[in-house]
Amino acid sequence: MIEVNALAAGYDGIPVVSHLDLTLAAGEVVALLGRNGMGKTTMMRTLAGHLPSIDGDVLLDGSPLRSGRADLAARAGMSFLPDDRGVFPRLTVAENLALARRRGYQPPVDVVALFPVIRERMNVNAQDLSGGQKQQVGLARAILAGEKAILVDEFSQGLQPSLVRDVLAAFHEIARAGVVIVLVDQSPQPLVEFATRVLAMDKGAIVLDSPAAVVREDPQALLDFLVV
């Protein structure tokens, strides 16, 4: 479970996200949506320790995470895949995966079976992969490292639609094992279809917090926060 209390986050002391209170329960698959520049990436980076908070607290399974310490968040079991795909370019696919694995943790899905590039290009350096292939490796790394929480920014970039659905189904299986999943994407439809909960951000605040089933029945409620 991720708990966020009175969180303020931004850049150079200027808040992009303010007064954020939020609880993300174990087992949820959360779609975090909104227009560009509304605070989604800032929120994700702050939760994962890649960006120091201005104020407030983030807790993972009841334990506080130190602001701006991505290494400690990762050690606690939170993984984060940024929109730059988060792979080590000069290491092979196999080496990238080995670095991500958590000792004593076996994810409920087999990443080698899930992602074709891993089967086919295990000994290829990540810098020689296409953008979509790097995204597959990045997602695999996030799954291997995320024992308690997995956060992914720009989830579907470079992925074939059929693989998007396969990965979303895999995230459901991972969530059933008690992992929190939070996904950001520019294409809301697949996320809303597979998510259990939908959050929408506008101007640094959560303006919609709804079960995904409700949004699927009334998509206009979400569309109001996505159309420029």
C-alpha positions as CSV (number, residue, x, y, z in Angstrom):
1,M,0.0,0.0,0.0
2,I,1.2,3.5,-0.8
3,E,0.0,6.3,1.4
4,V,0.5,10.0,0.5
5,N,-0.1,12.7,3.1
6,A,-0.2,16.4,2.3
7,L,2.3,16.0,-0.5
8,A,3.7,19.0,-2.3
9,A,6.1,18.4,-5.1
10,G,7.7,20.4,-7.9
11,Y,10.9,22.0,-9.2
12,D,13.1,24.7,-7.7
13,G,10.7,25.0,-4.7
14,I,7.7,25.8,-6.9
15,P,4.9,23.3,-6.4
16,V,3.4,21.4,-9.4
17,V,1.5,19.1,-7.1
18,S,0.0,20.5,-3.8
19,H,-1.8,19.2,-0.8
20,L,-2.1,15.7,-2.2
21,D,-3.7,13.0,0.0
22,L,-4.0,9.6,-1.5
23,T,-4.1,5.9,-0.5
24,L,-3.3,3.3,-3.1
25,A,-4.2,-0.2,-1.8
26,A,-2.3,-3.4,-2.4
27,G,-3.9,-5.3,-5.3
28,E,-5.1,-2.2,-7.2
29,V,-4.3,-1.4,-10.8
30,V,-4.5,2.3,-11.0
31,A,-4.8,4.4,-14.2
32,L,-3.4,7.9,-13.6
33,L,-4.6,10.1,-16.4
34,G,-4.8,13.8,-17.4
35,R,-3.5,16.3,-20.0
36,N,0.2,17.0,-20.4
37,G,1.6,19.2,-17.7
38,M,-1.0,18.5,-15.1
39,G,1.4,16.9,-12.6
40,K,1.3,13.1,-13.3
41,T,5.0,12.6,-13.9
42,T,5.9,14.9,-11.0
43,M,3.7,12.9,-8.7
44,M,5.2,9.6,-10.0
45,R,8.8,10.8,-9.7
46,T,8.2,12.0,-6.2
47,L,6.5,8.8,-5.0
48,A,9.5,6.8,-6.3
49,G,12.1,9.1,-4.7
50,H,13.5,10.4,-8.0
51,L,12.3,14.0,-7.1
52,P,12.5,15.4,-3.6
53,S,9.2,16.5,-2.2
54,I,8.6,20.0,-1.0
55,D,6.3,18.9,1.8
56,G,4.4,15.9,3.0
57,D,5.1,12.2,3.4
58,V,5.0,9.0,1.3
59,L,4.7,5.7,3.0
60,L,5.1,2.2,1.6
61,D,3.3,-0.5,3.6
62,G,3.3,1.8,6.6
63,S,7.0,2.7,6.5
64,P,8.0,6.3,5.6
65,L,10.1,6.7,2.4
66,R,12.9,9.3,2.6
67,S,12.3,12.2,0.2
68,G,14.5,12.2,-2.9
69,R,16.0,8.7,-2.1
70,A,15.1,6.6,-5.1
71,D,17.7,4.0,-3.9
72,L,15.8,3.5,-0.6
73,A,12.4,3.4,-2.3
74,A,13.8,0.7,-4.6
75,R,15.3,-1.2,-1.7
76,A,11.9,-1.1,0.0
77,G,10.2,-2.8,-3.0
78,M,9.0,0.1,-5.2
79,S,10.0,0.1,-8.8
80,F,9.6,3.0,-11.2
81,L,9.9,3.0,-15.0
82,P,10.3,6.6,-16.3
83,D,9.4,7.7,-19.7
84,D,13.0,7.4,-20.9
85,R,12.6,3.6,-20.5
86,G,15.1,3.2,-17.7
87,V,17.6,0.7,-19.2
88,F,21.4,0.6,-19.1
89,P,22.3,1.1,-22.7
90,R,25.8,-0.6,-22.6
91,L,24.6,-3.7,-20.8
92,T,23.0,-6.7,-22.5
93,V,19.3,-7.5,-22.0
94,A,20.3,-10.3,-19.7
95,E,22.5,-8.0,-17.6
96,N,19.7,-5.4,-17.4
97,L,17.4,-8.0,-16.0
98,A,20.0,-9.4,-13.6
99,L,20.5,-6.0,-12.0
100,A,16.8,-5.5,-11.5
101,R,16.0,-8.8,-9.8
102,R,15.3,-8.7,-6.1
103,R,16.9,-11.4,-4.0
104,G,14.3,-13.8,-2.6
105,Y,11.5,-12.4,-4.8
106,Q,9.9,-14.3,-7.6
107,P,7.2,-12.3,-9.6
108,P,4.0,-14.1,-10.3
109,V,4.6,-13.7,-14.1
110,D,7.5,-15.0,-16.2
111,V,9.0,-11.9,-18.0
112,V,10.9,-14.0,-20.5
113,A,7.6,-15.6,-21.6
114,L,5.8,-12.2,-21.6
115,F,8.2,-10.1,-23.6
116,P,9.4,-11.4,-27.0
117,V,12.5,-9.3,-27.1
118,I,13.9,-11.0,-24.0
119,R,13.6,-14.4,-25.6
120,E,15.1,-13.2,-28.9
121,R,17.8,-10.7,-27.9
122,M,19.0,-11.7,-24.5
123,N,22.7,-11.1,-25.3
124,V,22.2,-7.9,-27.3
125,N,23.2,-4.5,-25.7
126,A,20.2,-2.4,-24.8
127,Q,21.6,0.5,-26.9
128,D,21.1,-1.7,-30.0
129,L,17.4,-2.3,-29.4
130,S,14.5,-0.3,-30.9
131,G,12.5,2.0,-28.8
132,G,9.7,-0.5,-28.3
133,Q,12.2,-3.3,-27.5
134,K,13.8,-1.0,-24.8
135,Q,10.3,-0.5,-23.4
136,Q,9.8,-4.2,-23.1
137,V,13.1,-4.5,-21.2
138,G,12.2,-1.6,-19.0
139,L,8.8,-3.1,-18.1
140,A,10.5,-6.4,-17.4
141,R,12.9,-4.7,-15.0
142,A,10.1,-3.0,-13.3
143,I,8.2,-6.2,-12.8
144,L,11.3,-8.0,-11.4
145,A,12.1,-5.2,-8.9
146,G,8.6,-4.2,-7.8
147,E,7.8,-6.5,-5.0
148,K,5.4,-4.1,-3.3
149,A,4.7,-1.4,-6.0
150,I,5.2,-0.8,-9.7
151,L,5.0,2.7,-11.2
152,V,5.2,3.1,-14.9
153,D,5.2,6.5,-16.8
154,E,4.1,6.4,-20.5
155,F,3.3,2.7,-20.2
156,S,2.5,1.8,-23.8
157,Q,5.1,3.8,-25.8
158,G,6.5,1.8,-28.6
159,L,4.4,-1.3,-27.8
160,Q,2.2,-3.2,-30.3
161,P,-1.5,-3.1,-29.3
162,S,-1.6,-6.9,-28.8
163,L,1.4,-6.7,-26.4
164,V,-0.2,-3.8,-24.5
165,R,-3.2,-6.0,-23.7
166,D,-0.9,-8.9,-22.7
167,V,1.1,-6.7,-20.3
168,L,-2.0,-5.2,-18.8
169,A,-3.3,-8.7,-18.1
170,A,0.0,-9.6,-16.6
171,F,-0.2,-6.6,-14.3
172,H,-3.6,-7.8,-13.1
173,E,-2.0,-11.1,-12.1
174,I,0.8,-9.3,-10.3
175,A,-1.7,-7.1,-8.5
176,R,-3.6,-10.2,-7.3
177,A,-0.4,-11.1,-5.4
178,G,-0.7,-7.8,-3.4
179,V,1.4,-5.4,-5.5
180,V,0.2,-1.8,-6.2
181,I,0.3,-1.0,-9.9
182,V,0.1,2.7,-11.1
183,L,0.2,3.4,-14.8
184,V,0.4,6.6,-16.8
185,D,-0.3,6.7,-20.5
186,Q,-1.3,9.0,-23.3
187,S,-3.8,6.4,-24.6
188,P,-6.4,6.2,-21.8
189,Q,-8.7,3.6,-23.4
190,P,-6.7,0.4,-22.7
191,L,-5.8,1.5,-19.2
192,V,-9.4,2.3,-18.3
193,E,-10.5,-1.1,-19.8
194,F,-8.1,-3.0,-17.6
195,A,-7.7,-0.8,-14.5
196,T,-9.5,-1.3,-11.2
197,R,-9.3,2.4,-10.3
198,V,-9.0,5.6,-12.3
199,L,-7.4,8.9,-11.1
200,A,-7.4,12.0,-13.2
201,M,-5.2,15.0,-12.5
202,D,-5.7,18.6,-13.4
203,K,-3.4,21.5,-12.4
204,G,-1.6,19.4,-9.8
205,A,-4.6,18.0,-8.1
206,I,-6.6,14.8,-8.2
207,V,-10.0,15.8,-9.7
208,L,-11.4,12.4,-10.4
209,D,-11.0,9.3,-8.2
210,S,-13.4,6.5,-9.3
211,P,-13.7,2.8,-9.7
212,A,-12.8,2.0,-13.3
213,A,-16.1,0.2,-13.9
214,V,-17.9,3.5,-13.2
215,V,-15.7,5.3,-15.8
216,R,-16.3,2.6,-18.3
217,E,-20.0,3.2,-18.0
218,D,-19.7,7.0,-18.2
219,P,-16.6,7.8,-20.2
220,Q,-17.6,11.5,-20.5
221,A,-16.7,11.9,-16.9
222,L,-13.1,11.3,-17.7
223,L,-13.1,12.9,-21.1
224,D,-13.7,16.3,-19.5
225,F,-10.2,16.1,-18.0
226,L,-8.4,14.8,-21.1
227,V,-9.5,17.1,-23.9
228,V,-7.4,20.1,-24.4
